[in-house]
Amino acid sequence: MLYTILEIYEPDFGCEGVPDGQEPLCTVVLQSDTGTQRTVKIADAFLYAHGLDVGSTVRLNRQGQPLL
């Protein structure tokens, strides 16, 4: 199903920074073309690497991860 990104919440690790061995995940609020909203976690690096931002459209696999 095709979803539009409505909001992206980036994690805040404070002054400690990202813990060793952890990949920062953003909370992403999506809306389908039928109006259903869904919230998923997507790697911050994936969003940047693929130019995904509010207003972008994505397809999700069965695990809720984006397909390009």
Buried (B, 14 or more C-beta within 10 A) or exposed (E): EEBBBBEBEEEEEEEEEEEEEEEBBBEBBBBEEEEEEBEBEBBBEBBEEEEBEEEBEBEBEEEEEBEE
